[in-house]
Amino acid sequence: MKYLLSLLLTASVLAVSAQDDNAAGEYKKRVLEHTEIDILLNYYEQDGENAAVTGGRGTEELTDFSPTIIVAVPLNDDDVLTINANISAYTSASSSNINPFDGKQSVDPFVASSGASKSDVWGNVVGSYSHSSDDRNRLWNANLSVSAEFDYTSFGLGAGRTWLFNEKNTELSLNGNVYLDTWSLIYPIELRQDEGSSFQQVVPGYDPSFNEHSSKGRNSYSAGIGLSQILSSRMTGYVSADFILQDGLLSTPFHRIYFADKEDYFFENFHLADDIEQLPDSRFKIALGARLNYFVNHRVTLRTFYRYYTDDWGIASHTASIEIPVKITDKFTLYPSYRFYNQTAADYFAPYNEHLSTEEFYTSDYDLSEFSANNYGFGISYTDVFTKGHIWKLGLKSIDLKYHKYDRDSAFSASMFSFGVKFMVD
């Protein structure tokens, strides 16, 4: 955190210096007039009965509290530095069952372990820099990111370019990103070299044919293109295409697998793993999207979205959503929304205890299964473009409160509460 504060302080000094340099020069409207601070708070909870950690059968109960701060600093008329820092503190019943024997509770896939692995913290910091041309028709940006959790670290970098033409009625954007991840190879407790022998001693016949992963790295490369167009005085459209290539360790080392053609072994009431998830070391994804927004009147707007996704693991999905902002006063807006999602199963998916040991790849992660999902949302927003309200030297620009309810047809559900407030530094 001290490094983040130092970076923000440096950015503020640069901003003041740039303002002094431009004070005597020719006036030009700034891309960002004042420093803006966004504070976001998210609370997420979920539950289900198909945890991948326990081979597709077991509790998926999870809670997560995630505060985020975003600071955008104008360095001069054309340049903006943005810092995004996020911490996610979660408690996961399924992750706790990586080692279900390290607590005092009864050992069962539907009971969360009370041991050390039940909770953890994920952290992420992203720094981005953007520059606009004098006529505001060209923009380029670059970003760097770092994130870490108990079982992986990730470094990312990216860049993008945007062009506006046709009297700013048309916008074309290109972007690319690279993420370099490294796993900490954490296996289910009964498959670890230093612990597995003890299970073999107390469970007669248990002798899994398990090989540790040879690679700890995973790389992701993405490229995208987007085109937006003002179609009429009431309508705007947007189309996009994104391409993602991943290589390296794409399976999760602590996801258990059970084979239908192997004898089952239990310790207390817990099914001991036959193997861990095995997936190909490459994956290519394509996502094609389209948005259409229609301004009904000064109170109501329709925002629609559709995306088609496919990859070389056999998954194809469709996403369709609609949001209808309703402006009830000059400052308050309601945001009802709905999203439908449907996907086919990956070629390598099978439910609990249905894989065969002769297969090359296998997973019981229900995120890779066939399912449909509905997401219902509602939000309310307060906006004051003149920032009349103040907290100390911070002008209150907006407040947002949103709720989303997510339901899958695979006995999985989730809820998310979001609160956001944006300040402008006078």
C-alpha positions in Angstrom: 0.0 0.0 0.0 2.9 2.4 0.7 4.1 2.0 -2.8 0.6 2.8 -4.2 0.5 6.0 -2.0 3.9 7.0 -3.3 2.9 6.5 -6.9 -0.3 8.6 -6.3 1.7 11.3 -4.6 4.1 11.4 -7.5 1.2 11.6 -10.0 -0.3 14.5 -8.1 3.0 16.4 -8.1 3.2 15.9 -11.9 -0.3 17.1 -12.3 0.4 20.4 -10.4 3.6 20.9 -12.4 1.8 20.3 -15.7 -0.9 22.8 -14.7 1.7 25.4 -14.0 3.5 24.8 -17.3 0.2 25.2 -19.3 -1.1 28.2 -17.4 0.5 30.7 -19.7 0.0 28.7 -22.9 -2.9 28.5 -25.3 -6.1 27.2 -23.7 -7.1 23.6 -24.6 -10.0 21.7 -23.0 -8.5 19.0 -20.8 -9.3 15.3 -21.3 -9.9 15.1 -17.5 -10.5 18.4 -15.7 -9.9 17.2 -12.1 -8.5 14.2 -10.3 -11.3 11.7 -9.7 -11.5 9.0 -7.0 -13.8 6.0 -7.2 -14.4 3.9 -4.2 -16.2 0.6 -4.8 -17.4 -2.1 -2.4 -18.6 -5.5 -3.5 -20.1 -8.3 -1.5 -20.6 -11.6 -3.2 -22.0 -14.9 -1.9 -22.7 -18.2 -3.7 -23.8 -21.7 -3.0 -24.0 -25.0 -4.9 -23.4 -28.7 -4.8 -20.9 -29.4 -7.5 -17.5 -28.3 -6.2 -14.6 -29.1 -8.5 -12.2 -29.4 -5.5 -14.2 -32.5 -4.5 -14.6 -34.0 -8.0 -17.9 -32.4 -9.0 -19.8 -33.2 -5.8 -19.7 -31.1 -2.7 -20.4 -27.6 -1.3 -19.5 -24.5 -3.3 -20.4 -22.1 -0.5 -18.3 -18.9 -0.8 -18.4 -15.4 0.4 -16.2 -12.5 -0.8 -15.7 -8.9 0.2 -13.9 -6.8 -2.3 -13.0 -3.1 -1.8 -11.5 -1.2 -4.8 -10.1 2.3 -5.2 -9.5 3.9 -8.6 -7.7 7.2 -8.8 -7.5 9.0 -12.2 -5.0 11.9 -12.3 -4.8 14.4 -15.2 -1.1 14.9 -15.8 -1.7 17.7 -18.3 -4.3 18.6 -20.9 -3.8 15.3 -22.9 -2.5 12.7 -20.5 -4.2 10.8 -17.7 -2.7 8.3 -15.2 -5.0 5.9 -13.5 -4.3 3.5 -10.6 -6.7 0.7 -9.8 -6.1 -1.2 -6.5 -8.3 -4.1 -5.5 -8.3 -6.5 -2.5 -10.6 -9.5 -2.4 -11.0 -11.3 1.0 -12.9 -14.5 0.7 -14.0 -17.6 2.6 -14.4 -20.7 0.4 -15.9 -24.0 1.5 -14.7 -25.8 -1.5 -11.1 -24.5 -1.3 -11.1 -25.5 2.4 -11.5 -29.1 1.3 -8.2 -29.2 -0.5 -7.3 -30.5 2.9 -10.6 -31.5 4.6 -8.8 -33.2 7.5 -7.1 -30.0 8.9 -10.1 -28.9 11.0 -12.2 -30.2 13.8 -15.4 -30.8 11.9 -16.7 -34.1 10.5 -15.0 -34.9 7.1 -17.6 -34.7 4.3 -17.6 -33.0 0.8 -20.7 -31.1 1.8 -19.0 -29.7 5.0 -16.4 -27.0 4.8 -13.2 -27.6 6.6 -12.4 -25.2 9.4 -8.6 -25.4 8.7 -6.3 -22.7 7.3 -7.2 -23.2 3.7 -10.8 -22.0 4.2 -10.0 -18.3 3.6 -7.5 -16.2 1.7 -6.9 -12.7 0.2 -6.4 -11.8 -3.5 -4.7 -8.5 -4.4 -4.4 -6.7 -7.7 -2.9 -3.4 -8.8 -3.3 -2.0 -12.3 -1.6 1.2 -13.6 -2.7 2.7 -16.9 -1.6 5.7 -18.9 -3.5 7.3 -21.7 -2.7 10.1 -24.2 -5.1 12.0 -26.5 -4.2 14.0 -29.6 -4.9 17.7 -29.7 -8.0 17.2 -31.8 -9.2 14.4 -29.5 -9.6 12.1 -32.5 -6.8 9.7 -31.5 -6.1 8.0 -28.2 -3.5 5.5 -27.1 -3.2 3.8 -23.7 -0.9 1.3 -22.0 -1.3 -0.6 -18.7 0.7 -2.8 -16.3 -0.8 -5.1 -13.7 0.2 -7.4 -10.9 -2.0 -9.7 -8.9 -1.4 -12.5 -6.3 -3.3 -15.2 -4.5 -2.4 -18.1 -2.3 -1.8 -20.4 -5.4 -0.7 -18.0 -8.2 0.9 -14.7 -9.2 0.2 -12.9 -12.4 1.9 -10.1 -14.3 0.2 -8.3 -17.2 0.8 -5.6 -19.7 -1.3 -4.2 -22.5 -1.8 -1.4 -25.0 -4.6 0.0 -27.1 -5.3 2.6 -29.8 -8.5 4.4 -30.6 -9.4 6.5 -33.6 -12.5 8.8 -34.0 -13.5 10.0 -37.4 -16.6 10.9 -39.5 -17.0 14.0 -37.2 -16.6 11.7 -34.2 -19.6 9.6 -35.2 -17.5 6.6 -35.8 -14.9 5.1 -33.4 -12.5 2.3 -34.0 -10.4 0.7 -31.3 -7.7 -2.0 -31.1 -6.2 -3.5 -28.0 -3.8 -6.2 -27.0 -2.8 -7.8 -23.6 -0.4 -10.3 -22.3 -0.6 -12.1 -18.9 2.1 -14.2 -17.4 1.0 -16.4 -14.6 2.8 -18.8 -12.2 1.1 -21.4 -10.2 2.0 -22.7 -6.8 1.4 -26.4 -7.3 -1.0 -27.3 -4.4 -2.4 -30.8 -4.7 -5.2 -32.5 -2.7 -3.8 -33.6 0.6 -4.0 -37.3 -0.1 -1.9 -37.0 -3.3 1.0 -35.0 -1.8 4.3 -36.9 -1.6 4.8 -35.9 2.0 1.2 -36.8 3.1 -0.1 -39.4 0.7 1.8 -42.3 2.2 -0.1 -42.0 5.5 -3.4 -42.4 3.6 -2.1 -45.5 1.9 -1.1 -47.0 5.2 -4.6 -46.5 6.8 -6.7 -47.2 3.7 -5.9 -50.7 2.4 -5.5 -50.9 -1.4 -5.4 -47.1 -1.9 -2.6 -46.5 -4.3 -3.5 -43.7 -6.9 -1.5 -43.4 -10.1 -0.8 -39.7 -9.9 2.0 -37.7 -11.5 2.8 -34.1 -10.5 2.7 -31.4 -13.1 6.0 -30.5 -14.8 5.0 -26.9 -15.6 4.0 -24.1 -13.3 3.4 -21.4 -15.9 0.4 -20.2 -17.8 0.4 -17.4 -20.4 -2.5 -15.6 -22.0 -2.4 -13.4 -25.1 -5.4 -11.4 -26.2 -6.2 -9.1 -29.1 -9.5 -7.2 -29.7 -11.1 -4.9 -32.2 -14.2 -2.7 -31.7 -16.2 -0.4 -33.9 -18.9 1.9 -32.7 -21.2 4.1 -34.8 -23.8 6.7 -34.1 -26.7 5.4 -36.3 -29.2 8.2 -35.7 -30.1 10.9 -33.3 -31.5 8.1 -31.0 -29.5 5.0 -31.8 -25.9 3.9 -31.4 -24.3 0.5 -32.3 -21.1 -1.3 -31.4 -19.5 -4.5 -32.7 -16.4 -6.3 -31.3 -14.2 -9.3 -31.8 -11.8 -10.7 -29.2 -9.3 -13.4 -29.7 -7.5 -15.2 -26.8 -4.7 -17.8 -26.8 -3.7 -19.5 -23.6 -0.8 -22.0 -23.1 0.8 -23.7 -20.2 -0.9 -25.2 -17.1 -4.6 -24.6 -17.8 -5.9 -27.2 -15.3 -6.2 -26.5 -11.6 -3.9 -28.7 -9.5 -6.3 -29.2 -6.6 -9.3 -30.2 -8.6 -10.0 -33.9 -7.8 -11.0 -36.6 -10.3 -12.8 -39.9 -9.7 -12.8 -42.8 -12.2 -15.8 -45.0 -12.7 -13.6 -47.9 -13.7 -11.5 -47.7 -10.5 -12.4 -48.9 -7.0 -13.6 -46.2 -4.6 -11.6 -45.5 -1.4 -12.8 -43.5 1.5 -11.3 -42.0 4.6 -14.1 -41.4 7.1 -16.8 -40.0 4.8 -14.5 -38.5 2.3 -13.8 -39.9 -1.2 -10.1 -40.0 -1.8 -8.9 -38.8 -5.2 -8.0 -41.1 -8.1 -6.2 -38.2 -9.9 -6.4 -34.5 -10.5 -7.9 -32.5 -13.3 -6.0 -32.9 -16.6 -6.7 -30.5 -19.5 -4.8 -29.6 -22.7 -1.9 -27.1 -22.5 -3.4 -24.7 -25.0 -6.8 -23.1 -25.6 -8.0 -20.7 -28.2 -11.1 -18.5 -27.6 -13.1 -16.3 -29.9 -15.8 -13.9 -28.7 -18.0 -11.8 -31.1 -20.2 -9.1 -29.5 -22.7 -6.5 -30.5 -24.4 -3.7 -28.6 -27.4 -1.6 -29.7 -28.5 1.4 -27.5 -31.8 3.3 -28.2 -32.7 6.6 -26.7 -36.5 6.3 -26.2 -37.0 9.7 -24.6 -35.3 12.0 -22.1 -36.4 9.5 -19.3 -35.8 6.0 -20.8 -33.0 4.3 -22.7 -32.7 0.7 -23.9 -29.3 -1.0 -23.8 -29.0 -4.4 -25.5 -26.1 -6.7 -25.8 -25.4 -10.1 -27.5 -22.2 -12.2 -27.6 -21.3 -15.5 -29.2 -18.3 -17.4 -27.8 -16.5 -20.5 -29.0 -13.2 -22.3 -28.2 -11.3 -25.3 -29.2 -12.3 -27.2 -26.1 -15.8 -27.7 -27.5 -17.6 -24.9 -25.6 -20.0 -22.6 -27.5 -22.1 -20.0 -25.6 -24.7 -17.3 -26.2 -25.1 -14.3 -24.0 -28.0 -11.8 -24.4 -28.8 -9.0 -22.0 -31.0 -5.9 -21.7 -30.7 -2.9 -19.4 -33.3 -0.1 -19.2 -32.1 3.0 -17.4 -35.0 5.1 -16.2 -34.3 8.6 -15.2 -36.8 9.5 -12.5 -35.3 12.9 -11.7 -32.4 15.0 -12.9 -30.2 13.3 -10.4 -31.6 9.8 -9.8 -31.7 6.9 -12.3 -33.0 3.3 -11.9 -31.2 0.4 -13.6 -33.3 -2.8 -14.0 -31.5 -5.4 -16.1 -31.6 -9.0 -17.2 -29.0 -11.4 -18.8 -29.4 -14.9 -20.2 -26.5 -17.2 -20.7 -26.3 -20.7 -22.2 -23.3 -22.9 -23.0 -22.4 -26.4 -24.2 -20.1 -28.6 -22.3 -16.3 -28.9 -22.9 -15.2 -32.1 -24.6 -13.4 -33.1 -21.4 -16.2 -32.7 -18.9 -18.0 -35.5 -17.0 -19.8 -35.4 -13.7 -18.7 -36.9 -10.4 -17.2 -40.4 -10.7 -18.0 -40.8 -14.4 -14.6 -40.3 -16.1 -12.6 -43.3 -17.3 -9.0 -43.8 -16.4 -8.2 -44.4 -20.1 -9.1 -40.8 -21.0 -6.3 -38.4 -21.7 -8.1 -35.3 -20.4 -10.7 -35.0 -17.8 -12.5 -32.4 -15.6 -15.5 -32.3 -13.3 -15.5 -28.5 -13.0 -19.1 -27.4 -13.7 -18.0 -24.1 -15.1 -17.1 -26.3 -18.1 -20.4 -28.2 -18.1 -23.5 -27.6 -20.2 -25.8 -25.1 -18.4 -28.1 -22.2 -18.7 -28.2 -19.2 -16.3 -30.3 -16.2 -15.6 -29.0 -13.0 -14.0 -31.5 -10.4 -12.7 -30.2 -7.0 -11.6 -31.5 -3.7 -10.2 -29.6 -0.5 -9.4 -30.1 3.1 -8.5 -27.7 5.9 -9.2 -27.3 9.4 -7.9 -25.4 11.9 -10.2 -24.4 15.5 -9.5 -22.4 16.8 -12.5 -21.8 20.1 -10.6 -20.5 18.3 -7.5 -22.4 20.6 -5.1 -22.1 18.1 -2.3 -18.7 18.0 -0.5 -16.9 15.8 2.0 -13.9 17.7 3.1 -12.2 18.8 -0.2 -13.8 16.1 -2.2 -16.8 17.0 -4.5 -19.4 14.2 -4.6 -20.0 13.3 -8.2 -22.0 10.1 -8.1 -23.3 7.3 -5.9 -24.3 3.8 -7.2 -26.0 0.9 -5.5 -26.7 -2.3 -7.4 -27.9 -5.9 -6.7 -27.6 -8.9 -8.9 -29.2 -12.4 -8.5 -27.6 -15.2 -10.5 -29.1 -18.7 -11.0 -27.9 -21.7 -12.9 -29.9 -24.8 -13.8 -27.1 -26.9 -12.2 -28.1 -26.2 -8.6 -25.9 -23.1 -8.3 -26.9 -19.6 -7.2 -25.1 -16.4 -6.3 -25.9 -12.9 -5.2 -23.8 -9.7 -5.4 -24.3 -6.3 -3.7 -22.2 -3.4 -5.1 -21.8 0.1 -3.8 -19.8 2.8 -5.5 -19.0 6.5 -4.9 -17.1 8.9 -7.1 -15.4 12.0 -5.9 -13.8 14.9 -7.7 -10.8 16.6 -6.1 -11.3 20.4 -6.2 
